[in-house]
Amino acid sequence: MTQVLEARALAQADRVDALVAAGGDPGPLAGVPFGVKDLFDVAGLPTTAGAGMLRDAPPATADAEAIARFEAAGAVLVATLNMDEFAYGFATINAAFGTTRNPHDRARIAGGSSGGSAAAVAAGLVPLSLGSDTNGSIRVPAALCGIWGMKPTHGGLPMQGVYPFVDSFDDIGPFATSVADLELAWRALGGQAGPAREAPRVARLGGWFARNICAELAAGIDGIAAALGGIDTVELPDVAAARSAAFLMTAAEGGARHLPELRRRAMAFDPQVRDRLIAGAMLPASAYFAAQDFRARFRHAAEALFERYDVLIAPAAGEVAPRIDDPMITVDGQRVPARAHLGIFTQPLSFIGLPVIAAPLRRAEGLPLGVQLVARPGGEATLFALAATLEARGVFGLHG
């Protein structure tokens, strides 16, 4: 936690109690404590977005819309939560606010950039939290911390009052300890979808999504297939190019957004973030436009796949959480930094704005692993229904 909001929380709890005493409806989240990633505006506080250089920024004049909706449903904001600086990373190793540790093994990272939000739920500090997801920043920490997380259809939940990173990909979403709580939170935020498809057509993603995963995760996905009576394996074409294009667009938009401050006080940035932002700001516009053109083609290929299937299953992160003193993962036989590469399976999916639920695999032992359930835009109801079915069958469940 970066700040505990005791006075505010007590005041909100008093309002809920008074409403109940008066016979009113306190809302579906009445009295439920929650925390928010430190890029949601909280009235009266500076919105740091995980950056020490913004500690003295002018305080927000109003709460983010997502906070307002949660509190309208009766929830009680109790804390702001740690993150990677400016949401640029998958580790929540923060030069200004410290490292968020994984509750299942404090020597390991929690993932990022919404690592504080995931760790707070996994540790039992709060039952719900809010994070943001650009390239996997909800789904990766949910998987590494063994809880549920959700990235909605792009643009499906309110972004007002959320510090931006990459407009093309940014979304907000909840973390929870059950699929029912996850859906309740999503609906409280204003999530809407069409009816769930009965007997959804499900497939697993192979190719890119079958490489660079540990044996335990591969076995877990086999278990999902078995629980569903067997499913097809299909491939999305050009996934490596999609990830590269997403990397490029992220760097370019992030670099452009922070360029004025980079010019003014570059040394105030976290060094690991600063160098990536500078590199992005130097990218030529032609490369960005080429990535946008490719995105349209990749989206068309995904749409063709969703003509045949309603839900696709993919890894969320390929292995368990790396150690803090060695924050590296293995990709194609090479050891690479987790901060930049933990999103190899999430990035290509947010690249085209698909809704995704990150689901924790139920395991008898070992550290958490998680998968992604992916649908066409607007397909959240089908995702929740399938997730609930697999949770009830013991395939998914809170780790530990």
C-alpha positions in Angstrom: 0.0 0.0 0.0 1.2 3.5 -0.8 -1.4 5.3 1.4 -3.9 4.1 3.9 -7.0 6.3 3.8 -8.3 5.8 7.3 -10.4 8.9 7.8 -12.0 8.7 4.4 -12.8 5.0 4.9 -14.4 5.6 8.3 -16.5 8.4 6.8 -17.7 6.2 3.9 -18.5 3.4 6.3 -20.5 5.7 8.5 -22.5 6.8 5.4 -23.2 3.1 4.5 -24.3 2.4 8.1 -26.6 5.5 8.2 -28.2 4.4 4.9 -28.9 0.9 6.3 -30.3 2.3 9.5 -32.6 4.5 7.5 -33.9 1.5 5.6 -32.2 2.4 2.3 -30.5 0.1 -0.1 -26.8 0.3 0.6 -25.8 -1.3 -2.7 -24.4 -4.6 -3.8 -20.9 -3.8 -2.4 -22.1 -2.4 0.9 -19.2 -2.1 3.4 -16.8 -4.0 1.2 -13.2 -2.5 1.5 -11.2 -2.0 -1.7 -8.0 -0.5 -2.8 -7.0 1.2 -6.1 -3.8 1.3 -8.1 -2.0 4.6 -7.5 -3.1 6.0 -10.9 -6.7 6.5 -10.0 -7.6 10.0 -8.9 -8.5 10.2 -5.3 -9.9 13.6 -4.3 -7.5 15.6 -2.2 -4.4 13.5 -3.0 -1.8 13.9 -5.8 -2.1 11.1 -8.4 1.5 9.8 -8.6 1.1 7.0 -11.1 3.9 5.3 -9.2 6.3 8.2 -9.9 8.2 9.8 -7.1 8.5 12.9 -9.2 4.7 13.4 -8.9 4.5 13.2 -5.1 4.1 17.0 -5.0 1.7 17.2 -7.9 -1.5 19.3 -7.3 -4.1 17.1 -5.6 -7.0 15.6 -7.6 -10.1 17.7 -7.4 -12.5 14.7 -7.7 -12.4 10.9 -7.5 -12.0 8.8 -10.6 -15.3 7.7 -12.1 -14.5 4.1 -11.2 -14.1 5.0 -7.5 -17.3 7.0 -7.6 -19.2 4.0 -9.0 -17.8 1.5 -6.5 -18.7 3.9 -3.6 -22.2 4.4 -5.1 -22.5 0.6 -4.8 -21.5 0.8 -1.1 -17.9 -0.1 -1.3 -15.3 1.6 1.0 -12.0 2.9 -0.4 -9.2 2.1 2.2 -5.9 2.5 0.3 -3.9 3.3 -2.7 -1.7 0.5 -4.0 1.8 0.2 -5.5 2.6 -0.1 -9.2 5.4 0.2 -11.8 6.2 3.9 -12.5 3.8 5.2 -15.1 2.5 1.6 -15.5 5.5 0.8 -17.7 6.5 -2.7 -16.5 5.4 -6.1 -15.3 7.3 -6.3 -12.0 6.2 -3.6 -9.5 9.8 -3.0 -8.6 9.4 0.8 -8.0 12.4 3.1 -7.4 10.3 5.5 -5.3 7.8 3.4 -3.5 9.5 0.1 -3.1 9.0 -3.5 -4.4 5.7 -5.3 -4.0 6.3 -8.8 -2.8 4.3 -11.9 -3.8 2.2 -13.1 -0.8 2.8 -16.7 -1.8 6.6 -16.2 -1.6 7.9 -12.9 -0.4 11.2 -13.4 -2.2 9.3 -13.2 -5.5 7.7 -10.4 -7.5 3.9 -10.0 -7.6 3.9 -9.0 -11.3 2.9 -5.7 -12.6 2.2 -3.0 -13.3 -0.9 -3.5 -11.0 1.2 -5.6 -8.6 0.0 -3.8 -5.5 -3.6 -4.3 -6.4 -3.1 -8.1 -7.0 -0.9 -8.6 -3.9 -3.4 -6.8 -1.6 -6.2 -9.2 -2.7 -4.0 -12.3 -2.6 -2.8 -11.4 0.9 -6.4 -10.9 2.2 -5.9 -7.2 2.9 -8.9 -6.4 0.8 -11.4 -8.6 -1.1 -11.5 -6.4 -4.2 -9.2 -4.0 -5.8 -8.9 -2.0 -9.1 -6.0 -1.9 -11.5 -5.3 -1.0 -15.1 -4.2 -3.1 -18.0 -2.4 -1.9 -21.1 -0.4 -4.9 -22.2 -1.3 -7.4 -19.4 -0.9 -5.3 -16.2 -4.0 -6.9 -14.6 -3.7 -10.4 -16.1 0.0 -11.0 -15.3 -0.1 -10.1 -11.6 -3.4 -12.0 -11.2 -1.8 -15.1 -12.6 1.4 -14.7 -10.5 -0.6 -14.1 -7.3 -3.2 -16.8 -7.8 -6.3 -14.7 -8.0 -8.9 -13.6 -10.5 -8.5 -10.5 -12.7 -10.2 -8.9 -15.7 -9.4 -6.8 -18.6 -12.7 -5.7 -20.3 -13.4 -5.0 -24.0 -11.3 -2.0 -24.8 -13.3 1.1 -23.7 -15.8 -0.9 -21.8 -15.2 0.6 -18.4 -14.8 4.3 -17.4 -11.3 5.8 -17.7 -12.2 9.2 -16.4 -9.7 10.2 -13.7 -7.2 7.4 -14.5 -3.7 8.5 -15.3 -3.1 7.5 -18.9 -0.3 5.5 -20.4 -1.3 4.3 -23.9 -4.7 5.4 -25.1 -4.8 2.6 -27.7 -4.7 -0.1 -25.1 -5.4 1.3 -21.6 -8.3 -0.3 -19.7 -9.3 -0.6 -16.0 -10.6 -3.7 -14.3 -11.1 -5.5 -11.0 -9.2 -8.2 -9.0 -11.1 -10.6 -6.8 -11.0 -14.0 -5.0 -13.9 -15.6 -6.9 -15.5 -15.3 -10.3 -18.8 -14.2 -8.7 -17.0 -11.3 -6.9 -15.2 -10.4 -10.1 -18.4 -10.2 -12.0 -20.1 -8.2 -9.3 -17.3 -5.7 -9.3 -17.4 -5.5 -13.1 -21.1 -4.8 -13.1 -20.7 -2.2 -10.3 -18.2 -0.4 -12.6 -20.8 -0.3 -15.4 -19.8 -3.4 -17.3 -22.4 -4.5 -19.9 -22.5 -7.4 -22.3 -24.9 -9.4 -24.4 -26.3 -12.7 -23.1 -24.0 -15.5 -22.4 -23.8 -18.1 -25.1 -25.1 -21.5 -23.9 -22.7 -24.4 -24.5 -19.9 -22.0 -25.7 -17.5 -23.3 -28.4 -14.1 -23.3 -26.7 -10.6 -23.8 -28.2 -7.1 -23.5 -26.9 -4.5 -21.3 -28.6 -1.5 -23.2 -29.8 1.6 -22.0 -31.7 3.0 -18.9 -30.0 0.8 -19.6 -26.9 2.1 -23.2 -26.5 5.8 -22.2 -26.4 7.6 -20.8 -23.5 5.3 -22.3 -20.9 6.3 -24.6 -18.0 5.2 -28.2 -17.8 2.8 -27.5 -14.9 1.0 -24.9 -16.9 0.8 -27.1 -20.0 -0.7 -29.8 -17.8 -3.2 -27.3 -16.3 -4.4 -26.3 -19.7 -4.7 -30.0 -20.5 -6.9 -30.3 -17.4 -9.2 -27.5 -18.6 -9.6 -29.3 -22.0 -10.4 -32.6 -20.2 -13.0 -30.9 -18.0 -14.7 -29.6 -21.1 -14.7 -33.0 -22.8 -11.9 -32.2 -25.2 -11.4 -29.0 -27.2 -9.7 -28.0 -30.4 -6.3 -26.4 -30.7 -6.1 -23.4 -33.0 -3.6 -20.7 -34.0 -3.7 -17.0 -34.4 -1.4 -16.0 -37.3 1.5 -13.6 -36.9 1.3 -13.4 -33.1 5.0 -12.5 -32.8 4.4 -9.6 -35.1 1.4 -8.5 -33.1 3.4 -8.5 -30.0 6.2 -6.4 -31.7 3.6 -4.0 -33.0 2.1 -3.6 -29.6 5.5 -3.0 -28.1 6.2 -0.3 -30.7 2.8 1.4 -30.2 3.3 1.3 -26.4 6.7 2.8 -26.6 5.7 5.5 -29.1 2.6 6.6 -27.3 4.2 6.5 -23.9 7.3 8.3 -25.1 5.2 11.0 -26.7 3.1 11.5 -23.6 6.1 11.9 -21.3 8.4 13.8 -23.8 7.8 17.3 -22.3 8.9 16.1 -18.8 11.7 14.0 -20.2 13.1 17.2 -21.8 12.6 19.2 -18.6 13.7 16.7 -15.9 14.7 13.4 -17.3 16.8 12.4 -14.3 13.7 12.5 -12.0 12.3 9.4 -13.8 13.0 5.8 -12.6 16.1 5.0 -14.8 14.5 1.7 -16.0 11.4 3.6 -17.2 13.2 6.7 -18.4 15.4 4.8 -21.0 12.4 3.0 -22.5 10.4 6.2 -22.8 13.2 8.0 -24.4 13.6 5.2 -26.9 9.9 5.3 -27.7 9.9 9.1 -28.2 12.6 8.6 -30.9 10.6 6.2 -33.0 9.6 7.5 -36.4 5.9 8.1 -37.1 6.1 5.8 -40.1 6.8 2.8 -37.8 3.8 3.7 -35.6 1.5 3.9 -38.6 2.7 0.6 -40.0 1.9 -1.0 -36.6 -1.6 0.5 -36.7 -2.1 -0.9 -40.2 -0.9 -4.4 -39.0 -3.3 -4.2 -36.1 -6.3 -3.9 -38.5 -5.2 -7.1 -40.3 -4.5 -9.0 -37.0 -8.0 -8.0 -35.7 -9.5 -9.3 -38.9 -7.7 -12.7 -38.4 -9.0 -12.9 -34.8 -12.6 -12.0 -35.9 -12.4 -15.0 -38.3 -11.4 -17.3 -35.5 -14.3 -16.0 -33.4 -16.7 -17.1 -36.1 -15.8 -20.6 -35.1 -15.3 -20.3 -31.4 -16.7 -18.3 -28.5 -13.8 -18.6 -26.0 -10.1 -19.1 -26.5 -7.8 -20.3 -23.7 -4.2 -19.1 -23.4 -1.5 -18.8 -20.8 -1.5 -15.6 -18.7 2.2 -15.9 -17.8 4.4 -18.8 -18.9 5.9 -19.6 -15.5 5.7 -18.9 -11.8 6.7 -15.5 -10.4 10.4 -14.8 -10.7 12.6 -14.0 -7.7 13.1 -10.3 -6.8 16.9 -10.8 -6.7 16.8 -12.3 -10.2 13.7 -10.8 -12.1 14.2 -12.8 -15.3 12.2 -15.3 -17.3 13.1 -17.7 -20.1 11.9 -16.9 -23.6 13.0 -19.1 -26.5 15.9 -20.4 -24.4 17.2 -17.0 -23.4 17.0 -15.3 -20.0 15.3 -11.9 -20.5 14.1 -9.2 -18.0 10.6 -10.0 -16.5 9.9 -6.2 -16.4 9.6 -6.1 -20.2 8.7 -9.7 -21.2 6.2 -11.1 -18.8 3.5 -9.9 -21.2 4.4 -12.2 -24.1 1.0 -13.9 -23.9 -1.1 -10.9 -22.8 0.2 -8.2 -25.1 -1.1 -9.6 -28.4 -4.6 -9.9 -27.1 -4.9 -6.3 -25.6 -3.4 -5.2 -29.0 -6.9 -5.7 -30.5 -9.0 -4.8 -27.5 -10.4 -8.3 -26.6 -12.0 -8.9 -23.2 -10.1 -11.4 -21.0 -10.6 -13.0 -17.6 -7.4 -14.1 -15.9 -8.3 -17.3 -14.0 -6.2 -19.0 -11.3 -5.5 -22.7 -11.8 -6.3 -24.8 -8.8 -3.1 -26.5 -7.7 -2.4 -28.9 -4.9 1.1 -27.5 -4.4 3.6 -25.1 -5.9 3.3 -21.4 -6.7 0.4 -19.9 -8.6 -0.2 -20.2 -12.3 -3.0 -18.7 -14.4 -4.7 -18.7 -17.8 -6.6 -16.3 -19.9 -10.1 -16.8 -21.1 -10.6 -14.7 -24.2 -13.7 -13.7 -26.1 -14.8 -11.4 -28.9 -15.5 -7.8 -28.0 -18.6 -7.6 -25.9 -18.3 -11.3 -24.9 -17.8 -10.8 -21.2 -21.0 -12.6 -20.2 -19.9 -15.8 -21.9 -16.5 -15.5 -20.2 -18.1 -15.2 -16.8 -20.4 -18.2 -17.4 -17.5 -20.4 -18.6 -15.3 -19.3 -15.7 -18.0 -20.1 -13.2 -18.5 -23.5 -14.7 -14.8 -24.4 -14.5 -14.6 -22.9 -11.0 -17.5 -25.2 -9.9 -15.7 -28.2 -11.4 -12.6 -27.5 -9.4 -10.4 -26.5 -12.3 -10.1 -22.9 -11.2 -9.9 -21.5 -7.7 -8.0 -19.2 -5.4 -4.5 -20.4 -4.9 -3.5 -21.5 -1.4 
